[in-house]
Amino acid sequence: MDQGGAEFSVGKGGVRPPFHEHLKALGMVERALGKDHPNVALTLLVIGDACASSGDYQDARSYYERALLIQTKHFTDSSQELVECKKRIQECRVKKKE
């Protein structure tokens, strides 16, 4: 589904209301700065954290992986940003038992 340039999946029962504003912000940041800007990655991390907090580890991992793809273009492998993002992805795998 596409909303203002932000791609996202619709889970059971549709988009959860708290995520609507997050996705709206993502679309605005992407339009203003471009899809590969580090602030887009930051926004994706926030959405991923919200998904993880609600127990939706599959969607959280998807947002974290998108953030990681952007971050690899701007940071070195040992940077705190990449290390933290990879940690979040691994936590989703563990919690989803992959």
Secondary structure by P-SEA (a helix, b strand, c coil): cccccbbbbbccccccccaaaaaaaaaaaaaacccccaaaaaaaaaaaaaaaaacaaaaaaaaaaaaaaaaaaccccccaaaaaaaaaaaaaaaaacc
